[in-house]
Amino acid sequence: MATTNSSRIEAATRLYVGKTLTGEQIKFAVRQMFPDETAACYPSDCAFTLKADGTLQPRTNTQHTDKSEGVLAYKGTDAFLVMPTDKIYRKAGNTRGRGTAIPKSDEQLAKELAVLANPVASSKVDGKVQKQPAANA
């Protein structure tokens, strides 16, 4: 099943609602959740402006007219706030699938947050993801 950029980001970030993540951390989470996905991941495309009332609005005219959904709030250069599901900007009548995450324990969530805080390079060997320390770590 084909997925959109915003639906992959939404699904991969449900465990990090309320956290501010970098673009690389979001891309890492998407790669972990969708290891076989070949499409590129663009966090800034689904990062909208957070208004004072807590709602999101498109940052550009393109975001307003295309199928982008505001899954993230743009906080500044390479800083994105993961929005709760009920605050995500969705176009009226949009019937595309919503991202869902498998519930995880607090311990598993803590491990994943630690990985996101210290990303590693990964590669596939025999269909299995092999993690290696990042070159600049």
N, CA, C and O atoms as CSV, one atom per row, in Angstrom:
chain,resi,resn,atom,element,x,y,z
A,1,MET,N,N,0.843,-1.180,0.000
A,1,MET,CA,C,0.000,0.000,0.000
A,1,MET,C,C,0.891,1.247,0.000
A,1,MET,O,O,1.812,1.366,0.808
A,2,ALA,N,N,0.606,2.155,-0.902
A,2,ALA,CA,C,1.364,3.394,-0.970
A,2,ALA,C,C,0.971,4.305,0.188
A,2,ALA,O,O,-0.205,4.412,0.539
A,3,THR,N,N,1.948,4.944,0.763
A,3,THR,CA,C,1.683,5.865,1.864
A,3,THR,C,C,2.218,7.237,1.499
A,3,THR,O,O,3.135,7.366,0.688
A,4,THR,N,N,1.646,8.239,2.097
A,4,THR,CA,C,2.105,9.596,1.847
A,4,THR,C,C,3.199,9.963,2.843
A,4,THR,O,O,3.359,9.315,3.877
A,5,ASN,N,N,3.937,10.996,2.522
A,5,ASN,CA,C,4.976,11.508,3.409
A,5,ASN,C,C,4.388,11.815,4.793
A,5,ASN,O,O,4.934,11.391,5.812
A,6,SER,N,N,3.279,12.550,4.819
A,6,SER,CA,C,2.706,12.948,6.109
A,6,SER,C,C,2.134,11.759,6.874
A,6,SER,O,O,2.198,11.738,8.103
A,7,SER,N,N,1.572,10.761,6.172
A,7,SER,CA,C,1.024,9.609,6.902
A,7,SER,C,C,2.131,8.751,7.498
A,7,SER,O,O,1.964,8.201,8.586
A,8,ARG,N,N,3.270,8.626,6.796
A,8,ARG,CA,C,4.408,7.877,7.353
A,8,ARG,C,C,4.968,8.612,8.571
A,8,ARG,O,O,5.265,7.991,9.592
A,9,ILE,N,N,5.110,9.930,8.461
A,9,ILE,CA,C,5.638,10.712,9.588
A,9,ILE,C,C,4.672,10.655,10.766
A,9,ILE,O,O,5.093,10.526,11.915
A,10,GLU,N,N,3.377,10.752,10.479
A,10,GLU,CA,C,2.390,10.677,11.556
A,10,GLU,C,C,2.487,9.342,12.289
A,10,GLU,O,O,2.529,9.313,13.519
A,11,ALA,N,N,2.523,8.249,11.552
A,11,ALA,CA,C,2.587,6.923,12.172
A,11,ALA,C,C,3.863,6.741,12.992
A,11,ALA,O,O,3.829,6.189,14.092
A,12,ALA,N,N,4.982,7.206,12.452
A,12,ALA,CA,C,6.274,7.001,13.112
A,12,ALA,C,C,6.484,7.892,14.329
A,12,ALA,O,O,7.331,7.593,15.170
A,13,THR,N,N,5.730,8.975,14.436
A,13,THR,CA,C,5.971,9.918,15.531
A,13,THR,C,C,4.900,9.903,16.618
A,13,THR,O,O,4.967,10.715,17.541
A,14,ARG,N,N,3.935,9.025,16.542
A,14,ARG,CA,C,2.874,9.017,17.559
A,14,ARG,C,C,3.424,8.781,18.967
A,14,ARG,O,O,2.817,9.214,19.947
A,15,LEU,N,N,4.543,8.112,19.076
A,15,LEU,CA,C,5.140,7.849,20.391
A,15,LEU,C,C,5.866,9.068,20.953
A,15,LEU,O,O,6.264,9.073,22.117
A,16,TYR,N,N,6.036,10.095,20.131
A,16,TYR,CA,C,6.832,11.249,20.525
A,16,TYR,C,C,6.002,12.537,20.577
A,16,TYR,O,O,6.547,13.634,20.448
A,17,VAL,N,N,4.700,12.404,20.763
A,17,VAL,CA,C,3.815,13.573,20.820
A,17,VAL,C,C,4.281,14.511,21.927
A,17,VAL,O,O,4.554,14.084,23.049
A,18,GLY,N,N,4.367,15.789,21.592
A,18,GLY,CA,C,4.798,16.802,22.552
A,18,GLY,C,C,6.305,16.992,22.602
A,18,GLY,O,O,6.783,17.910,23.268
A,19,LYS,N,N,7.056,16.157,21.921
A,19,LYS,CA,C,8.525,16.264,21.895
A,19,LYS,C,C,8.957,17.074,20.678
A,19,LYS,O,O,8.287,17.066,19.646
A,20,THR,N,N,10.071,17.764,20.807
A,20,THR,CA,C,10.668,18.472,19.679
A,20,THR,C,C,11.794,17.595,19.138
A,20,THR,O,O,12.719,17.224,19.861
A,21,LEU,N,N,11.691,17.273,17.849
A,21,LEU,CA,C,12.666,16.405,17.195
A,21,LEU,C,C,13.315,17.134,16.026
A,21,LEU,O,O,12.743,18.073,15.472
A,22,THR,N,N,14.501,16.697,15.662
A,22,THR,CA,C,15.169,17.232,14.473
A,22,THR,C,C,14.678,16.461,13.249
A,22,THR,O,O,14.034,15.418,13.368
A,23,GLY,N,N,14.992,16.992,12.086
A,23,GLY,CA,C,14.634,16.308,10.846
A,23,GLY,C,C,15.252,14.927,10.767
A,23,GLY,O,O,14.594,13.981,10.335
A,24,GLU,N,N,16.506,14.794,11.176
A,24,GLU,CA,C,17.174,13.490,11.137
A,24,GLU,C,C,16.512,12.487,12.094
A,24,GLU,O,O,16.381,11.308,11.765
A,25,GLN,N,N,16.103,12.947,13.255
A,25,GLN,CA,C,15.438,12.062,14.202
A,25,GLN,C,C,14.106,11.570,13.637
A,25,GLN,O,O,13.741,10.408,13.816
A,26,ILE,N,N,13.389,12.451,12.961
A,26,ILE,CA,C,12.111,12.058,12.356
A,26,ILE,C,C,12.359,11.064,11.223
A,26,ILE,O,O,11.656,10.058,11.116
A,27,LYS,N,N,13.340,11.335,10.388
A,27,LYS,CA,C,13.667,10.414,9.296
A,27,LYS,C,C,14.074,9.051,9.843
A,27,LYS,O,O,13.694,8.020,9.287
A,28,PHE,N,N,14.838,9.037,10.919
A,28,PHE,CA,C,15.254,7.776,11.542
A,28,PHE,C,C,14.032,7.000,12.034
A,28,PHE,O,O,13.940,5.791,11.821
A,29,ALA,N,N,13.095,7.685,12.689
A,29,ALA,CA,C,11.883,7.028,13.190
A,29,ALA,C,C,11.064,6.447,12.037
A,29,ALA,O,O,10.518,5.350,12.151
A,30,VAL,N,N,10.980,7.184,10.925
A,30,VAL,CA,C,10.237,6.697,9.754
A,30,VAL,C,C,10.930,5.469,9.164
A,30,VAL,O,O,10.265,4.496,8.806
A,31,ARG,N,N,12.265,5.506,9.059
A,31,ARG,CA,C,12.999,4.335,8.533
A,31,ARG,C,C,12.820,3.117,9.422
A,31,ARG,O,O,12.753,1.994,8.922
A,32,GLN,N,N,12.740,3.318,10.731
A,32,GLN,CA,C,12.556,2.198,11.645
A,32,GLN,C,C,11.155,1.603,11.509
A,32,GLN,O,O,10.990,0.384,11.565
A,33,MET,N,N,10.153,2.450,11.334
A,33,MET,CA,C,8.777,1.962,11.236
A,33,MET,C,C,8.470,1.394,9.857
A,33,MET,O,O,7.679,0.459,9.736
A,34,PHE,N,N,9.085,1.947,8.816
A,34,PHE,CA,C,8.844,1.522,7.439
A,34,PHE,C,C,10.176,1.160,6.770
A,34,PHE,O,O,10.634,1.879,5.883
A,35,PRO,N,N,10.797,0.055,7.186
A,35,PRO,CA,C,12.134,-0.272,6.671
A,35,PRO,C,C,12.170,-0.580,5.173
A,35,PRO,O,O,13.224,-0.454,4.550
A,36,ASP,N,N,11.052,-0.976,4.592
A,36,ASP,CA,C,11.040,-1.321,3.171
A,36,ASP,C,C,10.569,-0.165,2.281
A,36,ASP,O,O,10.523,-0.311,1.059
A,37,GLU,N,N,10.226,0.959,2.868
A,37,GLU,CA,C,9.740,2.121,2.111
A,37,GLU,C,C,10.907,2.762,1.370
A,37,GLU,O,O,11.967,3.004,1.948
A,38,THR,N,N,10.700,3.032,0.094
A,38,THR,CA,C,11.772,3.628,-0.713
A,38,THR,C,C,11.576,5.129,-0.939
A,38,THR,O,O,12.501,5.812,-1.378
A,39,ALA,N,N,10.393,5.640,-0.648
A,39,ALA,CA,C,10.130,7.067,-0.858
A,39,ALA,C,C,10.905,7.900,0.160
A,39,ALA,O,O,11.149,7.467,1.286
A,40,ALA,N,N,11.280,9.089,-0.259
A,40,ALA,CA,C,12.004,9.994,0.631
A,40,ALA,C,C,11.076,10.541,1.716
A,40,ALA,O,O,9.852,10.523,1.579
A,41,CYS,N,N,11.682,11.021,2.784
A,41,CYS,CA,C,10.942,11.570,3.923
A,41,CYS,C,C,11.298,13.054,4.042
A,41,CYS,O,O,12.473,13.412,4.122
A,42,TYR,N,N,10.268,13.916,4.053
A,42,TYR,CA,C,10.470,15.357,4.118
A,42,TYR,C,C,9.688,15.942,5.294
A,42,TYR,O,O,8.537,16.342,5.118
A,43,PRO,N,N,10.279,16.001,6.480
A,43,PRO,CA,C,9.564,16.536,7.645
A,43,PRO,C,C,9.056,17.960,7.443
A,43,PRO,O,O,7.963,18.291,7.904
A,44,SER,N,N,9.819,18.800,6.769
A,44,SER,CA,C,9.400,20.199,6.615
A,44,SER,C,C,8.137,20.343,5.778
A,44,SER,O,O,7.418,21.333,5.910
A,45,ASP,N,N,7.855,19.357,4.910
A,45,ASP,CA,C,6.647,19.434,4.080
A,45,ASP,C,C,5.367,19.295,4.893
A,45,ASP,O,O,4.315,19.765,4.460
A,46,CYS,N,N,5.430,18.668,6.045
A,46,CYS,CA,C,4.214,18.521,6.862
A,46,CYS,C,C,4.364,19.250,8.197
A,46,CYS,O,O,3.689,18.927,9.175
A,47,ALA,N,N,5.264,20.244,8.219
A,47,ALA,CA,C,5.437,21.088,9.405
A,47,ALA,C,C,4.748,22.418,9.157
A,47,ALA,O,O,5.172,23.193,8.300
A,48,PHE,N,N,3.702,22.678,9.895
A,48,PHE,CA,C,2.904,23.875,9.732
A,48,PHE,C,C,3.216,24.848,10.861
A,48,PHE,O,O,3.929,24.504,11.804
A,49,THR,N,N,2.679,26.069,10.764
A,49,THR,CA,C,2.881,27.089,11.785
A,49,THR,C,C,1.896,26.868,12.928
A,49,THR,O,O,0.704,26.660,12.701
A,50,LEU,N,N,2.402,26.915,14.149
A,50,LEU,CA,C,1.558,26.762,15.336
A,50,LEU,C,C,1.058,28.140,15.748
A,50,LEU,O,O,1.847,29.014,16.109
A,51,LYS,N,N,-0.264,28.328,15.692
A,51,LYS,CA,C,-0.857,29.615,16.055
A,51,LYS,C,C,-1.008,29.704,17.578
A,51,LYS,O,O,-0.885,28.701,18.281
A,52,ALA,N,N,-1.271,30.903,18.072
A,52,ALA,CA,C,-1.390,31.149,19.515
A,52,ALA,C,C,-2.516,30.327,20.148
A,52,ALA,O,O,-2.437,29.981,21.326
A,53,ASP,N,N,-3.561,30.010,19.378
A,53,ASP,CA,C,-4.674,29.232,19.933
A,53,ASP,C,C,-4.407,27.725,19.929
A,53,ASP,O,O,-5.278,26.941,20.307
A,54,GLY,N,N,-3.201,27.315,19.502
A,54,GLY,CA,C,-2.833,25.907,19.522
A,54,GLY,C,C,-3.182,25.149,18.254
A,54,GLY,O,O,-2.950,23.942,18.184
A,55,THR,N,N,-3.732,25.817,17.254
A,55,THR,CA,C,-4.055,25.154,15.996
A,55,THR,C,C,-2.927,25.376,14.995
A,55,THR,O,O,-2.080,26.253,15.168
A,56,LEU,N,N,-2.938,24.576,13.966
A,56,LEU,CA,C,-1.914,24.670,12.931
A,56,LEU,C,C,-2.483,25.339,11.693
A,56,LEU,O,O,-3.666,25.200,11.383
A,57,GLN,N,N,-1.626,26.067,10.990
A,57,GLN,CA,C,-2.023,26.628,9.707
A,57,GLN,C,C,-0.878,26.406,8.731
A,57,GLN,O,O,0.287,26.420,9.130
A,58,PRO,N,N,-1.194,26.202,7.453
A,58,PRO,CA,C,-0.141,25.988,6.451
A,58,PRO,C,C,0.834,27.161,6.428
A,58,PRO,O,O,0.430,28.316,6.562
A,59,ARG,N,N,2.125,26.855,6.255
A,59,ARG,CA,C,3.150,27.903,6.196
A,59,ARG,C,C,3.253,28.496,4.798
A,59,ARG,O,O,3.651,29.649,4.635
A,60,THR,N,N,2.893,27.704,3.788
A,60,THR,CA,C,3.019,28.164,2.404
A,60,THR,C,C,1.724,27.915,1.649
A,60,THR,O,O,0.883,27.126,2.081
A,61,ASN,N,N,1.574,28.583,0.536
A,61,ASN,CA,C,0.399,28.373,-0.297
A,61,ASN,C,C,0.373,26.943,-0.833
A,61,ASN,O,O,-0.700,26.358,-0.982
A,62,THR,N,N,1.550,26.373,-1.124
A,62,THR,CA,C,1.616,24.997,-1.618
A,62,THR,C,C,1.063,24.033,-0.584
A,62,THR,O,O,0.301,23.131,-0.930
A,63,GLN,N,N,1.432,24.205,0.680
A,63,GLN,CA,C,0.902,23.327,1.723
A,63,GLN,C,C,-0.612,23.454,1.809
A,63,GLN,O,O,-1.303,22.478,2.100
A,64,HIS,N,N,-1.126,24.641,1.562
A,64,HIS,CA,C,-2.564,24.858,1.659
A,64,HIS,C,C,-3.310,24.181,0.517
A,64,HIS,O,O,-4.435,23.720,0.706
A,65,THR,N,N,-2.698,24.112,-0.673
A,65,THR,CA,C,-3.403,23.594,-1.837
A,65,THR,C,C,-3.124,22.123,-2.139
A,65,THR,O,O,-3.910,21.490,-2.844
A,66,ASP,N,N,-2.041,21.569,-1.634
A,66,ASP,CA,C,-1.791,20.153,-1.934
A,66,ASP,C,C,-2.371,19.270,-0.831
A,66,ASP,O,O,-3.180,19.729,-0.024
A,67,LYS,N,N,-1.960,18.014,-0.797
A,67,LYS,CA,C,-2.543,17.067,0.153
A,67,LYS,C,C,-1.782,16.983,1.470
A,67,LYS,O,O,-1.993,16.052,2.246
A,68,SER,N,N,-0.906,17.937,1.729
A,68,SER,CA,C,-0.121,17.916,2.960
A,68,SER,C,C,-1.020,18.002,4.183
A,68,SER,O,O,-2.045,18.683,4.178
A,69,GLU,N,N,-0.623,17.314,5.203
A,69,GLU,CA,C,-1.293,17.409,6.496
A,69,GLU,C,C,-0.285,17.948,7.490
A,69,GLU,O,O,0.896,17.606,7.424
A,70,GLY,N,N,-0.734,18.783,8.409
A,70,GLY,CA,C,0.143,19.376,9.411
A,70,GLY,C,C,0.324,18.438,10.585
A,70,GLY,O,O,-0.411,18.523,11.569
A,71,VAL,N,N,1.293,17.547,10.493
A,71,VAL,CA,C,1.580,16.572,11.537
A,71,VAL,C,C,2.546,17.157,12.560
A,71,VAL,O,O,2.537,16.775,13.730
A,72,LEU,N,N,3.383,18.093,12.099
A,72,LEU,CA,C,4.415,18.696,12.929
A,72,LEU,C,C,4.209,20.210,12.982
A,72,LEU,O,O,3.638,20.802,12.067
A,73,ALA,N,N,4.677,20.818,14.056
A,73,ALA,CA,C,4.689,22.273,14.156
A,73,ALA,C,C,6.128,22.726,13.955
A,73,ALA,O,O,7.046,22.222,14.603
A,74,TYR,N,N,6.315,23.676,13.056
A,74,TYR,CA,C,7.648,24.194,12.776
A,74,TYR,C,C,8.071,25.110,13.917
A,74,TYR,O,O,7.403,26.103,14.204
A,75,LYS,N,N,9.205,24.768,14.578
A,75,LYS,CA,C,9.679,25.551,15.722
A,75,LYS,C,C,10.907,26.387,15.380
A,75,LYS,O,O,11.306,27.246,16.168
A,76,GLY,N,N,11.499,26.155,14.246
A,76,GLY,CA,C,12.713,26.859,13.850
A,76,GLY,C,C,13.566,25.928,13.006
A,76,GLY,O,O,13.159,24.814,12.679
A,77,THR,N,N,14.747,26.398,12.662
A,77,THR,CA,C,15.630,25.606,11.823
A,77,THR,C,C,15.870,24.221,12.419
A,77,THR,O,O,16.430,24.087,13.507
A,78,ASP,N,N,15.440,23.207,11.697
A,78,ASP,CA,C,15.622,21.801,12.078
A,78,ASP,C,C,15.050,21.466,13.458
A,78,ASP,O,O,15.658,20.710,14.215
A,79,ALA,N,N,13.894,22.023,13.783
A,79,ALA,CA,C,13.215,21.728,15.050
A,79,ALA,C,C,11.717,21.628,14.783
A,79,ALA,O,O,11.089,22.585,14.329
A,80,PHE,N,N,11.152,20.449,15.073
A,80,PHE,CA,C,9.760,20.177,14.776
A,80,PHE,C,C,9.069,19.595,16.011
A,80,PHE,O,O,9.544,18.622,16.596
A,81,LEU,N,N,7.955,20.196,16.396
A,81,LEU,CA,C,7.158,19.710,17.516
A,81,LEU,C,C,6.159,18.699,16.991
A,81,LEU,O,O,5.416,18.994,16.054
A,82,VAL,N,N,6.128,17.510,17.579
A,82,VAL,CA,C,5.184,16.468,17.168
A,82,VAL,C,C,3.828,16.771,17.800
A,82,VAL,O,O,3.700,16.834,19.023
A,83,MET,N,N,2.832,16.954,16.960
A,83,MET,CA,C,1.502,17.354,17.418
A,83,MET,C,C,0.644,16.154,17.805
A,83,MET,O,O,0.766,15.082,17.212
A,84,PRO,N,N,-0.237,16.335,18.815
A,84,PRO,CA,C,-1.173,15.263,19.156
A,84,PRO,C,C,-2.147,15.039,18.000
A,84,PRO,O,O,-2.406,15.949,17.213
A,85,THR,N,N,-2.672,13.848,17.905
A,85,THR,CA,C,-3.551,13.480,16.797
A,85,THR,C,C,-4.722,14.446,16.636
A,85,THR,O,O,-5.082,14.792,15.511
A,86,ASP,N,N,-5.316,14.882,17.734
A,86,ASP,CA,C,-6.480,15.762,17.631
A,86,ASP,C,C,-6.129,17.185,17.202
A,86,ASP,O,O,-7.034,17.973,16.926
A,87,LYS,N,N,-4.856,17.535,17.138
A,87,LYS,CA,C,-4.429,18.882,16.731
A,87,LYS,C,C,-3.842,18.903,15.314
A,87,LYS,O,O,-3.458,19.964,14.821
A,88,ILE,N,N,-3.771,17.746,14.661
A,88,ILE,CA,C,-3.201,17.673,13.322
A,88,ILE,C,C,-4.113,18.405,12.340
A,88,ILE,O,O,-5.334,18.250,12.371
A,89,TYR,N,N,-3.501,19.201,11.471
A,89,TYR,CA,C,-4.240,19.934,10.448
A,89,TYR,C,C,-4.592,18.957,9.338
A,89,TYR,O,O,-3.709,18.386,8.696
A,90,ARG,N,N,-5.885,18.769,9.116
A,90,ARG,CA,C,-6.333,17.884,8.036
A,90,ARG,C,C,-7.287,18.653,7.140
A,90,ARG,O,O,-8.115,19.432,7.611
A,91,LYS,N,N,-7.159,18.426,5.873
A,91,LYS,CA,C,-8.072,19.079,4.928
A,91,LYS,C,C,-9.456,18.463,5.077
A,91,LYS,O,O,-9.586,17.260,5.302
A,92,ALA,N,N,-10.486,19.289,4.951
A,92,ALA,CA,C,-11.861,18.798,5.035
A,92,ALA,C,C,-12.099,17.753,3.955
A,92,ALA,O,O,-11.707,17.932,2.802
A,93,GLY,N,N,-12.742,16.664,4.341
A,93,GLY,CA,C,-13.054,15.603,3.389
A,93,GLY,C,C,-11.909,14.662,3.097
A,93,GLY,O,O,-12.053,13.760,2.272
A,94,ASN,N,N,-10.778,14.844,3.748
A,94,ASN,CA,C,-9.635,13.967,3.515
A,94,ASN,C,C,-9.934,12.607,4.126
A,94,ASN,O,O,-10.172,12.502,5.329
A,95,THR,N,N,-9.921,11.576,3.305
A,95,THR,CA,C,-10.257,10.234,3.786
A,95,THR,C,C,-9.058,9.302,3.783
A,95,THR,O,O,-9.207,8.090,3.938
A,96,ARG,N,N,-7.868,9.865,3.608
A,96,ARG,CA,C,-6.680,9.011,3.627
A,96,ARG,C,C,-6.505,8.386,4.996
A,96,ARG,O,O,-6.979,8.914,6.002
A,97,GLY,N,N,-5.819,7.255,5.022
A,97,GLY,CA,C,-5.588,6.557,6.279
A,97,GLY,C,C,-4.801,7.387,7.271
A,97,GLY,O,O,-3.963,8.200,6.878
A,98,ARG,N,N,-5.055,7.195,8.520
A,98,ARG,CA,C,-4.363,7.901,9.586
A,98,ARG,C,C,-3.251,7.015,10.123
A,98,ARG,O,O,-3.362,5.790,10.138
A,99,GLY,N,N,-2.196,7.648,10.555
A,99,GLY,CA,C,-1.091,6.897,11.123
A,99,GLY,C,C,-1.455,6.348,12.489
A,99,GLY,O,O,-2.073,7.036,13.302
A,100,THR,N,N,-1.077,5.135,12.730
A,100,THR,CA,C,-1.282,4.536,14.041
A,100,THR,C,C,0.002,3.851,14.444
A,100,THR,O,O,0.758,3.378,13.595
A,101,ALA,N,N,0.239,3.800,15.694
A,101,ALA,CA,C,1.441,3.135,16.192
A,101,ALA,C,C,1.034,2.002,17.121
A,101,ALA,O,O,0.015,2.079,17.807
A,102,ILE,N,N,1.825,0.978,17.135
A,102,ILE,CA,C,1.582,-0.131,18.044
A,102,ILE,C,C,1.911,0.342,19.451
A,102,ILE,O,O,2.999,0.874,19.674
A,103,PRO,N,N,0.992,0.164,20.422
A,103,PRO,CA,C,1.293,0.600,21.791
A,103,PRO,C,C,2.561,-0.073,22.316
A,103,PRO,O,O,2.779,-1.268,22.112
A,104,LYS,N,N,3.378,0.705,22.985
A,104,LYS,CA,C,4.632,0.183,23.531
A,104,LYS,C,C,4.729,0.550,24.997
A,104,LYS,O,O,4.092,1.492,25.467
A,105,SER,N,N,5.538,-0.214,25.705
A,105,SER,CA,C,5.740,0.036,27.126
A,105,SER,C,C,6.574,1.291,27.325
A,105,SER,O,O,7.245,1.749,26.401
A,106,ASP,N,N,6.531,1.847,28.535
A,106,ASP,CA,C,7.346,3.021,28.853
A,106,ASP,C,C,8.829,2.709,28.678
A,106,ASP,O,O,9.605,3.573,28.269
A,107,GLU,N,N,9.222,1.468,28.989
A,107,GLU,CA,C,10.623,1.073,28.859
A,107,GLU,C,C,11.044,1.080,27.385
A,107,GLU,O,O,12.118,1.575,27.042
A,108,GLN,N,N,10.186,0.526,26.517
A,108,GLN,CA,C,10.487,0.516,25.093
A,108,GLN,C,C,10.522,1.934,24.542
A,108,GLN,O,O,11.385,2.262,23.727
A,109,LEU,N,N,9.592,2.778,24.980
A,109,LEU,CA,C,9.556,4.169,24.544
A,109,LEU,C,C,10.840,4.891,24.964
A,109,LEU,O,O,11.405,5.658,24.185
A,110,ALA,N,N,11.297,4.648,26.189
A,110,ALA,CA,C,12.529,5.278,26.672
A,110,ALA,C,C,13.725,4.855,25.816
A,110,ALA,O,O,14.590,5.675,25.508
A,111,LYS,N,N,13.773,3.581,25.434
A,111,LYS,CA,C,14.864,3.092,24.584
A,111,LYS,C,C,14.826,3.781,23.222
A,111,LYS,O,O,15.862,4.196,22.702
A,112,GLU,N,N,13.623,3.902,22.644
A,112,GLU,CA,C,13.506,4.521,21.334
A,112,GLU,C,C,13.856,6.009,21.387
A,112,GLU,O,O,14.489,6.530,20.468
A,113,LEU,N,N,13.452,6.685,22.444
A,113,LEU,CA,C,13.816,8.090,22.589
A,113,LEU,C,C,15.328,8.245,22.720
A,113,LEU,O,O,15.902,9.196,22.190
A,114,ALA,N,N,15.975,7.318,23.422
A,114,ALA,CA,C,17.427,7.357,23.567
A,114,ALA,C,C,18.095,7.172,22.210
A,114,ALA,O,O,19.096,7.823,21.913
A,115,VAL,N,N,17.539,6.281,21.383
A,115,VAL,CA,C,18.080,6.072,20.040
A,115,VAL,C,C,17.897,7.332,19.208
A,115,VAL,O,O,18.802,7.734,18.477
A,116,LEU,N,N,16.728,7.956,19.316
A,116,LEU,CA,C,16.486,9.176,18.549
A,116,LEU,C,C,17.403,10.304,19.004
A,116,LEU,O,O,17.811,11.137,18.194
A,117,ALA,N,N,17.727,10.338,20.278
A,117,ALA,CA,C,18.611,11.375,20.798
A,117,ALA,C,C,20.046,11.174,20.323
A,117,ALA,O,O,20.823,12.126,20.260
A,118,ASN,N,N,20.396,9.926,19.987
A,118,ASN,CA,C,21.741,9.598,19.540
A,118,ASN,C,C,21.633,8.706,18.308
A,118,ASN,O,O,21.864,7.501,18.401
A,119,PRO,N,N,21.277,9.292,17.126
A,119,PRO,CA,C,21.038,8.478,15.936
A,119,PRO,C,C,22.267,7.685,15.523
A,119,PRO,O,O,23.406,8.085,15.763
A,120,VAL,N,N,22.000,6.553,14.898
A,120,VAL,CA,C,23.059,5.697,14.371
A,120,VAL,C,C,22.791,5.445,12.906
A,120,VAL,O,O,21.652,5.523,12.445
A,121,ALA,N,N,23.846,5.144,12.182
A,121,ALA,CA,C,23.684,4.758,10.783
A,121,ALA,C,C,23.212,3.310,10.753
A,121,ALA,O,O,23.611,2.515,11.605
A,122,SER,N,N,22.384,2.961,9.804
A,122,SER,CA,C,21.941,1.581,9.706
A,122,SER,C,C,22.083,1.107,8.266
A,122,SER,O,O,22.044,1.901,7.327
A,123,SER,N,N,22.248,-0.188,8.115
A,123,SER,CA,C,22.323,-0.788,6.793
A,123,SER,C,C,21.640,-2.143,6.862
A,123,SER,O,O,21.504,-2.735,7.933
A,124,LYS,N,N,21.211,-2.622,5.700
A,124,LYS,CA,C,20.540,-3.914,5.663
A,124,LYS,C,C,21.515,-4.987,5.216
A,124,LYS,O,O,22.241,-4.817,4.236
A,125,VAL,N,N,21.523,-6.091,5.945
A,125,VAL,CA,C,22.315,-7.252,5.589
A,125,VAL,C,C,21.386,-8.441,5.681
A,125,VAL,O,O,20.831,-8.714,6.745
A,126,ASP,N,N,21.208,-9.148,4.590
A,126,ASP,CA,C,20.300,-10.292,4.544
A,126,ASP,C,C,18.903,-9.919,5.032
A,126,ASP,O,O,18.254,-10.708,5.718
A,127,GLY,N,N,18.433,-8.708,4.679
A,127,GLY,CA,C,17.091,-8.280,5.051
A,127,GLY,C,C,16.936,-7.819,6.482
A,127,GLY,O,O,15.836,-7.449,6.892
A,128,LYS,N,N,18.022,-7.832,7.262
A,128,LYS,CA,C,17.962,-7.398,8.651
A,128,LYS,C,C,18.723,-6.095,8.807
A,128,LYS,O,O,19.790,-5.909,8.223
A,129,VAL,N,N,18.158,-5.190,9.607
A,129,VAL,CA,C,18.820,-3.907,9.836
A,129,VAL,C,C,19.982,-4.097,10.793
A,129,VAL,O,O,19.811,-4.606,11.900
A,130,GLN,N,N,21.165,-3.684,10.358
A,130,GLN,CA,C,22.373,-3.749,11.170
A,130,GLN,C,C,22.717,-2.332,11.585
A,130,GLN,O,O,22.948,-1.479,10.728
A,131,LYS,N,N,22.756,-2.063,12.878
A,131,LYS,CA,C,23.056,-0.713,13.351
A,131,LYS,C,C,24.531,-0.557,13.596
A,131,LYS,O,O,25.198,-1.442,14.132
A,132,GLN,N,N,25.030,0.603,13.186
A,132,GLN,CA,C,26.433,0.925,13.363
A,132,GLN,C,C,26.528,2.329,13.915
A,132,GLN,O,O,25.688,3.164,13.580
A,133,PRO,N,N,27.512,2.627,14.744
A,133,PRO,CA,C,27.650,3.996,15.256
A,133,PRO,C,C,27.804,4.994,14.121
A,133,PRO,O,O,28.456,4.704,13.118
A,134,ALA,N,N,27.212,6.159,14.275
A,134,ALA,CA,C,27.317,7.200,13.270
A,134,ALA,C,C,28.778,7.627,13.141
A,134,ALA,O,O,29.525,7.613,14.120
A,135,ALA,N,N,29.176,8.003,11.936
A,135,ALA,CA,C,30.567,8.344,11.666
A,135,ALA,C,C,31.035,9.562,12.463
A,135,ALA,O,O,32.201,9.639,12.848
A,136,ASN,N,N,30.134,10.512,12.712
A,136,ASN,CA,C,30.552,11.728,13.411
A,136,ASN,C,C,30.171,11.710,14.883
A,136,ASN,O,O,30.180,12.761,15.524
A,137,ALA,N,N,29.841,10.568,15.430
A,137,ALA,CA,C,29.433,10.487,16.836
A,137,ALA,C,C,30.627,10.428,17.748
A,137,ALA,O,O,30.470,10.356,18.967
